[in-house]
C-alpha cells in the first residue's frame, strides 16, 4: 500500500519515513535509501531554508549502516544524532522522551565502537550510561562480555550478576548470563529459547546485540518543515 502511495507521491516525506520504518528489519538497503531520500527532502524546505533531519532519523540511518557492517559511517551518524538531540534539548523542542533517546544513541555508538575494536571507548560509554540510568541491563551484559573477552572471568561474572539484579525478566537474564559465562573464549555464543512465564522468548547471540532503532514521527517532521516555512514567510513580510 505505502509503496503504491510512494510511486504516486515520491516526495512525500511522511510516506518515505513510514515505509523506511517498515523495511528496517526486512530490507535494510531499501530502508536506508528511503531514509536518505527523506533527509534530502527535509534538509531544504520550500523557501530554501536549511533544516536539520531529526535525531531519530539520523540514529536509524546509523543503525542501518551498522546492520550492513558500515561501522565508520554508522559511527558518524550516531555522533551526529546525539549532537542534534543535545541541540534540541537546549531549545524549544525539549520533551521528556529526548533524554531517553540520548541514552539509546550512546548505547548504539558504544556497540559500534566495539565493532571498530575501540573497546576502551565503548566501555567508558557503557559505564557512563549506567551512571545516568542504572537499570540499563544491556550495558551490564556488554560490560560482562567485554570482560569475558579479556579473559577476566570473575569481573565478567560480577557484571552478569548486576544484570540479573536489575533485569525485569530474571529468568531471561539468568540464562543469558549463564550462556555468556560458560561459552567458549572464542566469543561465539549460541542463541537460546527459554520460557519467561509469558511465552517463549528467543534471545539472539548474546555477544552480538543489535543496534536500537527509534520510532521517528513523520507528522512531527512535516510540522517542523511547515513551521519553518511559516517563519520564513513572516520574516519576508516583515522585511518587505
C-alpha positions in Angstrom: 0.0 0.0 0.0 2.7 2.5 1.0 4.8 1.5 -2.0 1.9 2.4 -4.3 1.4 5.7 -2.5 5.1 6.5 -2.8 5.0 5.8 -6.5 2.3 8.4 -6.8 3.9 10.9 -4.4 7.6 10.2 -4.4 8.4 13.4 -2.5 6.0 12.7 0.4 8.3 12.8 3.5 5.7 11.1 5.7 5.4 8.1 3.4 9.1 7.8 2.9 9.7 7.6 6.7 6.8 5.2 7.3 7.9 2.8 4.6 11.6 3.1 5.8 10.4 2.0 9.3 8.6 -1.0 8.0 11.6 -2.2 6.0 14.2 -1.7 8.7 14.4 -5.4 9.6 13.3 -6.8 6.2 15.3 -4.9 3.6 17.9 -2.6 5.3 19.3 -1.5 1.9 15.9 -0.2 0.8 15.2 1.2 4.2 18.4 3.2 4.2 17.7 4.6 0.7 14.3 5.8 1.8 15.6 7.4 5.0 18.3 9.2 3.0 15.7 10.4 0.4 13.6 11.7 3.3 16.6 13.5 4.7 17.3 15.2 1.4 13.8 16.5 1.2 13.8 17.6 4.9 17.1 19.5 4.5 15.7 22.0 2.1 12.3 23.5 2.7 10.1 25.1 0.1 11.7 28.5 0.8 15.2 27.2 0.6 15.8 27.1 4.3 18.2 24.5 5.7 16.5 22.2 8.1 18.4 19.5 10.0 16.9 16.0 9.9 15.5 14.8 13.2 17.9 13.0 15.5 15.7 9.8 15.4 16.2 9.5 11.7 19.9 10.1 11.9 20.0 7.3 14.6 18.1 4.9 12.4 20.4 5.6 9.4 23.3 4.8 11.7 21.6 1.6 12.9 21.1 0.5 9.3 24.7 1.2 8.4 25.7 -0.8 11.4 23.5 -3.7 10.3 25.2 -3.5 6.9 28.6 -3.5 8.6 29.4 0.0 7.5 30.8 0.8 11.0 32.6 4.0 10.3 29.5 5.5 8.6 27.4 4.2 11.5 29.7 6.0 14.0 29.3 9.3 12.1 25.5 9.1 12.1 25.3 8.1 15.8 27.5 11.1 16.7 25.5 13.4 14.5 22.3 12.1 16.0 23.4 12.8 19.6 24.7 16.3 18.7 21.3 17.1 17.1 19.5 15.8 20.1 21.6 17.8 22.5 20.8 20.8 20.5 17.1 20.0 20.7 17.3 19.5 24.5 18.6 23.1 24.8 15.9 24.5 22.5 12.1 24.7 22.3 11.8 21.1 21.2 12.8 19.7 24.6 10.5 17.0 26.0 10.7 14.0 28.3 11.4 11.5 25.6 14.5 13.1 24.3 16.7 12.3 27.3 15.9 8.6 26.9 16.8 8.9 23.2 20.3 10.2 24.2 20.9 7.1 26.1 19.8 4.9 23.2 22.1 6.7 20.8 25.1 6.4 23.2 24.4 2.7 23.5 24.4 2.3 19.8 27.6 4.3 19.5 29.2 2.1 22.1 28.2 -1.1 20.2 29.6 0.5 17.0 32.9 1.3 18.8 33.1 -2.4 19.8 32.9 -3.4 16.1 35.7 -0.9 15.4 37.8 -2.6 18.1 37.7 0.6 20.3 36.8 -1.4 23.3 38.1 1.0 26.0 36.0 3.8 24.5 33.0 1.6 24.4 33.5 0.6 28.0 33.6 4.3 29.0 30.3 4.9 27.3 28.6 1.9 28.9 29.7 2.9 32.3 28.6 6.5 31.7 25.1 5.3 30.7 24.8 3.2 33.9 25.7 6.3 35.9 22.6 8.0 34.4 20.3 5.0 34.1 21.4 2.2 36.4 18.7 -0.2 35.2 20.0 -0.3 31.6 20.5 -4.1 31.5 22.1 -4.3 28.1 25.1 -2.2 29.4 25.8 -4.7 32.2 25.7 -7.5 29.6 28.0 -5.8 27.2 30.5 -4.9 30.0 30.3 -8.6 31.1 31.1 -9.7 27.5 34.0 -7.3 27.2 35.5 -8.5 30.5 34.9 -12.1 29.3 36.7 -11.5 26.1 39.7 -10.1 28.0 39.8 -13.3 30.0 38.6 -11.6 33.2 36.1 -14.3 34.1 35.5 -13.1 37.7 34.8 -9.5 36.6 32.6 -10.8 33.9 30.5 -12.8 36.4 30.2 -9.7 38.5 28.7 -7.7 35.6 26.3 -10.5 34.7 25.1 -10.7 38.4 24.5 -7.0 38.3 22.4 -7.5 35.1 20.3 -10.2 37.0 19.7 -7.8 39.9 18.3 -5.1 37.7 16.7 -7.1 34.9 12.9 -7.1 34.7 12.8 -10.7 33.4 15.0 -12.5 35.8 14.8 -15.9 34.1 15.8 -14.4 30.8 18.9 -12.6 32.3 19.8 -15.7 34.2 20.0 -18.0 31.2 21.6 -15.2 29.2 24.4 -14.6 31.7 24.9 -18.3 32.2 25.4 -18.8 28.5 27.9 -15.9 28.4 29.9 -17.2 31.3 30.0 -20.8 30.1 30.6 -20.0 26.5 34.0 -20.7 24.8 36.5 -17.9 24.8 36.1 -17.7 21.1 33.5 -15.0 21.6 30.7 -17.0 19.9 27.5 -17.5 21.9 24.6 -19.7 21.0 21.1 -18.4 20.7 18.7 -19.8 23.2 15.0 -20.1 23.7 13.5 -20.1 27.2 10.1 -19.8 28.9 9.9 -16.4 30.6 6.5 -17.0 32.1 4.6 -15.3 29.4 5.6 -17.4 26.4 8.8 -18.2 24.7 11.4 -15.5 24.3 14.2 -16.1 21.8 17.5 -14.4 22.6 19.9 -13.6 19.9 23.6 -14.2 20.0 24.4 -12.9 23.5 27.6 -11.2 22.4 26.1 -9.6 19.4 23.2 -7.3 20.5 21.6 -5.4 17.6 21.5 -1.6 17.4 18.4 0.0 18.7 16.0 1.9 16.4 13.9 4.9 17.4 10.5 5.5 16.0 10.6 8.9 14.3 7.4 10.9 14.0 6.7 11.6 10.3 4.0 14.0 11.3 6.3 16.0 13.6 8.8 16.2 10.7 6.2 17.7 8.4 5.1 20.1 11.1 8.7 21.2 11.6 9.0 21.9 7.9 5.7 23.7 7.8 6.7 25.9 10.8 10.0 26.7 9.2 8.2 27.8 6.0 5.8 29.9 8.0 8.6 31.6 9.9 10.3 32.4 6.6 7.1 33.9 5.3 6.7 36.1 8.4 10.3 37.2 8.1 9.8 38.1 4.4 6.7 40.0 5.2 8.3 42.0 8.0 11.3 42.9 5.9 9.2 43.7 2.8 
